[in-house]
Amino acid sequence: MIEKINHFSSKTGKFYQLLPTKTIPVLKINSVPMQRYATIDPLTDTQLKILASQPKGRVLDICTGLGYTAIEAAKRKEVTEVITLEQDEEVLEMAKLNPASEELFQNKKITIKVGNAVETITELSSESFDTIIHDPPTFVMAPELYHKTFYPQLFRVLKRGGVIWHYAPRPGKAKTPAKADKFVANIIRRLKEAGFIQVFYEEKSCGILAKKK
């Protein structure tokens, strides 16, 4: 089992931690976990995302993190290629220290693009992906990835008939369920406004599924 790794980056001003769990490690940035691990382990969390999204063909994975989603997607025979986007190079350095992330850098199906997703997605061709897995950190950490101007770009690069899975955390669900539900409802509304159909919340994976007609 990997030992806990702590790293402060003077470049980003952020504190990074790689912490062991009962399965695969979790990444924390400034004490905020990048994978679910309190009530579910990171491996099961990843597998539930893949089970919900059923990726196939060309897959766009937004926010690489430790690469677990890209790795699990690439294992599927229905998937031909995974393009994964990550803007924080320090996160990728942490992934290099993580044995569970090894395939991220070795699997020939996976291509890592380093850069801000809001900017990078504009460089991607229209209708070029069969599946999108949009797995941003919390709204507080990356509000631009929940912004209404970002969703039309997601719609643009997805092929007709394609599926998107969108991580939808429910902050404060236990204490303020109405606020948590409103947050999810806002994401659903913006997806619909961008043109997506059959939009619904998938409880087990903690995400929203939608299609492009």
N, C-alpha and C positions, 0 to 999 in steps of 0.2 A: 504493500500500500504506500502511496506517495506521502511524504511528509509535508506538513503545512509550509507554504512558501509565501513570504511577505515581500512586497516590493513597493517602494515609493519612487515615483517618477518626477524629477524636477522639470521635465519637459511638459508634462500634462498637469502637474500639480495634484495628481490623484494617487491614492493608495490602493494597491492591487493585492489580493490574497487568493491563493489556490488552496482550498481546504478539502481534505479527504471526507468521503461519506461512505456509506455501506456498499456503494457500487462504484461510481466514477466521481472524480472531484467536481466541486462547484467553484465558480469564480465569483469573487466579490470585488466591487469597485466602490471605494469609499463606504465600505460596510454594506452596500446594497447588493444582494445576490443576483446574478445574471441567469440563474436557472432556479426552478422551484426545487426546494429540498427540505423545507420544514415539515410538510405533511406527505411528501412524495419524494423519492430519490431522483437525481438528475437523469439516470438512464431510463427509468420508467417515464419520466416527464417527456424525454425526447421521443421515445417509442410511441407515446400517445399522440404526439404531434404528427408523426409519420402515419399512424393508423388513421387519424382524422383526415389528413390531407391527401393520402393515397397518391403521392407524387409519381409522375411519369414523364417521359420525354425529356425536354430541357427544363431544368428547375432553376429558379432564381431564389436564392436564400439570402435574405436581407438581415444583416447583423450576424456575422460569423461566430463571434464569441470564441468558445473553445472548439468550435467546429463539429459539435455532436450532431446537429441537425443535418449538416452537409454530409457527414460520414454515413449516417443511417439512411439518408435519401439515396446516396450513391450505391449502397448495397443492393438496392432493388433492381431486378433485371429489367423492369419497365423504364428505368431512368437511364438516359443516354449521356447526360452531362449535367453538372451542377456548377452554376456560377454563384459564388458567395461573396458578399460585400462586407467589408469591415473598414471603418475609418481610423480606429485606434491601433496603431502599430504596437503599442505596449501590450495590448490584449493578445495579439498574435505571438509576441515574445513569450507571454505566459503559456500560450498553447504549446509552444515548442518545448517547454519544460514539463509538459503533462503527457505521460505515456498514453493516456486514453485518447489523446488528440493526434496520435502519430499518423493515422490514415489521412488526416486533413492535408498533410504535406506529401503523401506518397501515392494516394489514389489518383490515377490518371484521368478519372472522370471529373475530378474537382479542380476548378480554377478559382483562385483567390484574387479579387480585385480590391486594392487598397484605396480608400477615398470616401468622401462624404456621400452617403446613399442618395441624398436629394440631388446632388450634382451628377453622380455617376449614372443614375437611372435615365437621365436625359440623353446620355450617349448610347443607350441601348436601343436596338431596332424595335420598331412597332411589331406587335404580335409575334414575338420571337420566343416566348416561353409557354410551356404547357401547364406549368404549376408555379405558383409563387408561395413561398413560406416567409411571411413578414413577421419577424420575431424581435421587435425593438425592445430596448430597456423601458423602464417606467417613463411615464409622461414627463415627470419632473426632470429626468436626465436627458431626454431627447424629444422635446415637444414637436420639433419639425417633422418627425416621422409619424405623427398623428395629425398633422395639419391638413386642412381641406385641400390645399394646393398639391399635396403629394399623391392623393388618391387617384386623380386623373392619370398620373404617370404610371401607377400600378395597372390601371385599366388598359392603358395604351400598349404596354409591353406584353400583356397577356393575350394568348391566342383565343379565338372564338371557341367556346366550349371548355376553356381552361378553368382551373380552380385556384382560388387563393385561400390560404389559411392565415389569419391575422391574430397574433397574440393579443389577448384582451384582459389584462390584469384587472382585478376588482379591488382596488385599494380601499381599505377600511370596511370591507364587506361585513365583518362581524359587528362593528360598532355603528356604521352608517350605511346600511344596505341600500337605502334610497339613493345615496350619492354614488355608490358603486354601480348600481343599475343604470344611473344616468350616464355615467362614463361609457359603459358598454353601448348604451342606446345611441350616444353621439357618434361612436365609431360606425355602428350599423347605418346610421343616417348618412354619414359621409360616403360610405361605400355605395349606398344606393344612389346618392346624388351623382357619383362618378359613373354610374351606369351598370353596376353589378346587380345581379338578380339572385334569388334563392338565398338570401342573406340570413343566417341564423347563428345563434350562440351555441357552441358545442362544449358542454360543461366539463367533460372528462379531460379534454386537452387544454382547457382554459383559453379557448380561442374562438374566433368567428370564421365561419366558412361562407364562401360566396362563389358565384360562377359568372363568367362572361358569356352572354348569349351569342 
